[in-house]
Amino acid sequence: MTKKAKRVIPGTTLFDGDMARKGYALNKMCFSFNSEENRQAFLADRDGYCAKYGLNEEQTKAVKDLNVLAMLAAGGNAYYIAKLGGIYKLDMQDVGAQQTGMTKEAFIAKLVEAGRA
């Protein structure tokens, strides 16, 4: 059986089966943030919490740096990553700004200009 060619969208990290497997530990950890107790445990010991879920070095660094693009590249799913962002009171406009390399204010202005805010 031949393997299907991966779809490529320049500038986009696609979340497919391979990325889901790669990011399983990261996404499982982020899902745990549904619990206030887990959010507090993470804030008390980020390294220990990442280790508890088996994050690799790349994932742990991305989490500690709050680098959304790096988390996506490490297999993170945007919906689960948003749970981590919520701990730091980040909203989707903060994330969008980071992904586009803009300030949050510039990103919001761009959304307003495009009629999406």
Rosetta constraint file for C-alpha pairs under 8 A:
AtomPair CA 8 CA 12 HARMONIC 7.82 0.50
AtomPair CA 8 CA 14 HARMONIC 7.85 0.50
AtomPair CA 9 CA 13 HARMONIC 7.72 0.50
AtomPair CA 9 CA 14 HARMONIC 7.82 0.50
AtomPair CA 13 CA 72 HARMONIC 6.65 0.50
AtomPair CA 13 CA 73 HARMONIC 6.45 0.50
AtomPair CA 14 CA 19 HARMONIC 7.69 0.50
AtomPair CA 15 CA 19 HARMONIC 5.45 0.50
AtomPair CA 15 CA 20 HARMONIC 6.57 0.50
AtomPair CA 15 CA 75 HARMONIC 7.22 0.50
AtomPair CA 15 CA 77 HARMONIC 6.79 0.50
AtomPair CA 16 CA 20 HARMONIC 6.06 0.50
AtomPair CA 17 CA 21 HARMONIC 6.28 0.50
AtomPair CA 18 CA 22 HARMONIC 6.19 0.50
AtomPair CA 19 CA 23 HARMONIC 5.92 0.50
AtomPair CA 19 CA 74 HARMONIC 7.65 0.50
AtomPair CA 19 CA 75 HARMONIC 4.65 0.50
AtomPair CA 19 CA 76 HARMONIC 7.60 0.50
AtomPair CA 20 CA 24 HARMONIC 5.77 0.50
AtomPair CA 20 CA 75 HARMONIC 5.96 0.50
AtomPair CA 20 CA 76 HARMONIC 7.54 0.50
AtomPair CA 20 CA 77 HARMONIC 7.71 0.50
AtomPair CA 21 CA 75 HARMONIC 7.44 0.50
AtomPair CA 22 CA 74 HARMONIC 6.80 0.50
AtomPair CA 22 CA 75 HARMONIC 5.15 0.50
AtomPair CA 23 CA 27 HARMONIC 5.96 0.50
AtomPair CA 23 CA 74 HARMONIC 5.95 0.50
AtomPair CA 23 CA 75 HARMONIC 3.65 0.50
AtomPair CA 23 CA 76 HARMONIC 5.16 0.50
AtomPair CA 23 CA 77 HARMONIC 7.67 0.50
AtomPair CA 24 CA 28 HARMONIC 5.94 0.50
AtomPair CA 24 CA 75 HARMONIC 7.28 0.50
AtomPair CA 24 CA 76 HARMONIC 7.79 0.50
AtomPair CA 25 CA 29 HARMONIC 6.11 0.50
AtomPair CA 25 CA 53 HARMONIC 5.81 0.50
AtomPair CA 25 CA 54 HARMONIC 5.98 0.50
AtomPair CA 25 CA 55 HARMONIC 5.67 0.50
AtomPair CA 26 CA 30 HARMONIC 6.23 0.50
AtomPair CA 26 CA 53 HARMONIC 7.41 0.50
AtomPair CA 26 CA 55 HARMONIC 5.98 0.50
AtomPair CA 26 CA 59 HARMONIC 6.75 0.50
AtomPair CA 26 CA 75 HARMONIC 7.46 0.50
AtomPair CA 26 CA 76 HARMONIC 6.21 0.50
AtomPair CA 27 CA 31 HARMONIC 6.05 0.50
AtomPair CA 27 CA 75 HARMONIC 7.95 0.50
AtomPair CA 27 CA 76 HARMONIC 5.82 0.50
AtomPair CA 27 CA 77 HARMONIC 6.52 0.50
AtomPair CA 27 CA 80 HARMONIC 5.72 0.50
AtomPair CA 27 CA 81 HARMONIC 7.19 0.50
AtomPair CA 28 CA 32 HARMONIC 6.41 0.50
AtomPair CA 28 CA 53 HARMONIC 7.44 0.50
AtomPair CA 29 CA 33 HARMONIC 7.13 0.50
AtomPair CA 29 CA 50 HARMONIC 7.41 0.50
AtomPair CA 29 CA 53 HARMONIC 5.94 0.50
AtomPair CA 30 CA 80 HARMONIC 5.36 0.50
AtomPair CA 30 CA 81 HARMONIC 6.10 0.50
AtomPair CA 30 CA 83 HARMONIC 5.93 0.50
AtomPair CA 30 CA 84 HARMONIC 5.74 0.50
AtomPair CA 31 CA 80 HARMONIC 5.79 0.50
AtomPair CA 31 CA 83 HARMONIC 6.88 0.50
AtomPair CA 32 CA 38 HARMONIC 6.35 0.50
AtomPair CA 32 CA 39 HARMONIC 7.87 0.50
AtomPair CA 33 CA 38 HARMONIC 5.62 0.50
AtomPair CA 33 CA 39 HARMONIC 5.23 0.50
AtomPair CA 33 CA 83 HARMONIC 6.10 0.50
AtomPair CA 33 CA 84 HARMONIC 6.79 0.50
AtomPair CA 34 CA 38 HARMONIC 7.66 0.50
AtomPair CA 34 CA 39 HARMONIC 7.79 0.50
AtomPair CA 34 CA 83 HARMONIC 7.24 0.50
AtomPair CA 35 CA 39 HARMONIC 6.40 0.50
AtomPair CA 36 CA 40 HARMONIC 6.23 0.50
AtomPair CA 37 CA 41 HARMONIC 6.21 0.50
AtomPair CA 38 CA 42 HARMONIC 6.11 0.50
AtomPair CA 39 CA 43 HARMONIC 6.33 0.50
AtomPair CA 39 CA 87 HARMONIC 6.76 0.50
AtomPair CA 40 CA 44 HARMONIC 6.16 0.50
AtomPair CA 41 CA 45 HARMONIC 6.35 0.50
AtomPair CA 41 CA 46 HARMONIC 7.89 0.50
AtomPair CA 41 CA 49 HARMONIC 7.13 0.50
AtomPair CA 42 CA 46 HARMONIC 4.93 0.50
AtomPair CA 42 CA 48 HARMONIC 7.87 0.50
AtomPair CA 42 CA 49 HARMONIC 5.43 0.50
AtomPair CA 42 CA 50 HARMONIC 7.96 0.50
AtomPair CA 45 CA 49 HARMONIC 6.03 0.50
AtomPair CA 46 CA 50 HARMONIC 6.11 0.50
AtomPair CA 46 CA 64 HARMONIC 7.32 0.50
AtomPair CA 47 CA 51 HARMONIC 6.16 0.50
AtomPair CA 47 CA 60 HARMONIC 7.44 0.50
AtomPair CA 48 CA 52 HARMONIC 6.04 0.50
AtomPair CA 49 CA 53 HARMONIC 6.65 0.50
AtomPair CA 50 CA 54 HARMONIC 6.35 0.50
AtomPair CA 50 CA 55 HARMONIC 5.50 0.50
AtomPair CA 50 CA 60 HARMONIC 6.21 0.50
AtomPair CA 51 CA 55 HARMONIC 5.86 0.50
AtomPair CA 55 CA 59 HARMONIC 5.71 0.50
AtomPair CA 55 CA 60 HARMONIC 5.88 0.50
AtomPair CA 56 CA 60 HARMONIC 6.10 0.50
AtomPair CA 57 CA 61 HARMONIC 6.09 0.50
AtomPair CA 58 CA 62 HARMONIC 6.24 0.50
AtomPair CA 58 CA 70 HARMONIC 7.98 0.50
AtomPair CA 58 CA 74 HARMONIC 6.72 0.50
AtomPair CA 59 CA 63 HARMONIC 6.15 0.50
AtomPair CA 59 CA 70 HARMONIC 7.68 0.50
AtomPair CA 59 CA 71 HARMONIC 6.24 0.50
AtomPair CA 59 CA 74 HARMONIC 5.82 0.50
AtomPair CA 60 CA 64 HARMONIC 6.11 0.50
AtomPair CA 61 CA 65 HARMONIC 5.98 0.50
AtomPair CA 62 CA 66 HARMONIC 5.84 0.50
AtomPair CA 62 CA 67 HARMONIC 5.07 0.50
AtomPair CA 62 CA 68 HARMONIC 7.19 0.50
AtomPair CA 62 CA 70 HARMONIC 5.41 0.50
AtomPair CA 62 CA 71 HARMONIC 5.41 0.50
AtomPair CA 63 CA 67 HARMONIC 6.52 0.50
AtomPair CA 63 CA 71 HARMONIC 6.81 0.50
AtomPair CA 66 CA 85 HARMONIC 7.78 0.50
AtomPair CA 67 CA 71 HARMONIC 6.25 0.50
AtomPair CA 67 CA 98 HARMONIC 7.97 0.50
AtomPair CA 68 CA 72 HARMONIC 6.17 0.50
AtomPair CA 68 CA 81 HARMONIC 7.53 0.50
AtomPair CA 68 CA 95 HARMONIC 6.89 0.50
AtomPair CA 68 CA 98 HARMONIC 7.25 0.50
AtomPair CA 68 CA 99 HARMONIC 7.13 0.50
AtomPair CA 69 CA 73 HARMONIC 6.20 0.50
AtomPair CA 69 CA 98 HARMONIC 7.90 0.50
AtomPair CA 69 CA 99 HARMONIC 6.29 0.50
AtomPair CA 70 CA 74 HARMONIC 6.08 0.50
AtomPair CA 71 CA 75 HARMONIC 6.50 0.50
AtomPair CA 71 CA 76 HARMONIC 5.14 0.50
AtomPair CA 71 CA 81 HARMONIC 7.64 0.50
AtomPair CA 72 CA 76 HARMONIC 4.44 0.50
AtomPair CA 72 CA 77 HARMONIC 6.35 0.50
AtomPair CA 72 CA 78 HARMONIC 7.11 0.50
AtomPair CA 76 CA 80 HARMONIC 7.20 0.50
AtomPair CA 76 CA 81 HARMONIC 6.47 0.50
AtomPair CA 77 CA 81 HARMONIC 6.07 0.50
AtomPair CA 78 CA 82 HARMONIC 6.07 0.50
AtomPair CA 79 CA 83 HARMONIC 7.10 0.50
AtomPair CA 80 CA 84 HARMONIC 7.16 0.50
AtomPair CA 81 CA 85 HARMONIC 6.37 0.50
AtomPair CA 82 CA 86 HARMONIC 6.11 0.50
AtomPair CA 82 CA 91 HARMONIC 7.71 0.50
AtomPair CA 82 CA 92 HARMONIC 7.61 0.50
AtomPair CA 83 CA 87 HARMONIC 6.94 0.50
AtomPair CA 84 CA 88 HARMONIC 7.33 0.50
AtomPair CA 85 CA 89 HARMONIC 6.29 0.50
AtomPair CA 85 CA 90 HARMONIC 4.97 0.50
AtomPair CA 85 CA 91 HARMONIC 7.00 0.50
AtomPair CA 86 CA 90 HARMONIC 5.40 0.50
AtomPair CA 86 CA 91 HARMONIC 6.91 0.50
AtomPair CA 90 CA 94 HARMONIC 5.75 0.50
AtomPair CA 90 CA 95 HARMONIC 7.21 0.50
AtomPair CA 91 CA 95 HARMONIC 6.57 0.50
AtomPair CA 92 CA 96 HARMONIC 5.97 0.50
AtomPair CA 93 CA 97 HARMONIC 5.99 0.50
AtomPair CA 93 CA 104 HARMONIC 6.43 0.50
AtomPair CA 93 CA 107 HARMONIC 7.10 0.50
AtomPair CA 93 CA 108 HARMONIC 6.89 0.50
AtomPair CA 94 CA 98 HARMONIC 6.30 0.50
AtomPair CA 94 CA 104 HARMONIC 5.65 0.50
AtomPair CA 95 CA 99 HARMONIC 6.18 0.50
AtomPair CA 96 CA 100 HARMONIC 6.21 0.50
AtomPair CA 96 CA 104 HARMONIC 7.90 0.50
AtomPair CA 96 CA 107 HARMONIC 7.12 0.50
AtomPair CA 97 CA 101 HARMONIC 5.90 0.50
AtomPair CA 97 CA 102 HARMONIC 4.86 0.50
AtomPair CA 97 CA 103 HARMONIC 5.64 0.50
AtomPair CA 97 CA 104 HARMONIC 5.08 0.50
AtomPair CA 97 CA 106 HARMONIC 7.75 0.50
AtomPair CA 97 CA 107 HARMONIC 5.34 0.50
AtomPair CA 98 CA 102 HARMONIC 6.31 0.50
AtomPair CA 98 CA 103 HARMONIC 7.42 0.50
AtomPair CA 98 CA 104 HARMONIC 7.85 0.50
AtomPair CA 100 CA 107 HARMONIC 7.96 0.50
AtomPair CA 102 CA 106 HARMONIC 6.00 0.50
AtomPair CA 102 CA 107 HARMONIC 5.93 0.50
AtomPair CA 103 CA 107 HARMONIC 6.16 0.50
AtomPair CA 104 CA 108 HARMONIC 6.12 0.50
AtomPair CA 105 CA 109 HARMONIC 6.20 0.50
AtomPair CA 106 CA 110 HARMONIC 6.18 0.50
AtomPair CA 107 CA 111 HARMONIC 6.31 0.50
AtomPair CA 108 CA 112 HARMONIC 6.15 0.50
AtomPair CA 108 CA 117 HARMONIC 7.15 0.50
AtomPair CA 109 CA 113 HARMONIC 6.04 0.50
AtomPair CA 110 CA 114 HARMONIC 6.19 0.50
AtomPair CA 111 CA 115 HARMONIC 6.08 0.50
AtomPair CA 111 CA 116 HARMONIC 5.00 0.50
AtomPair CA 111 CA 117 HARMONIC 5.34 0.50
AtomPair CA 112 CA 116 HARMONIC 5.70 0.50
AtomPair CA 112 CA 117 HARMONIC 4.99 0.50
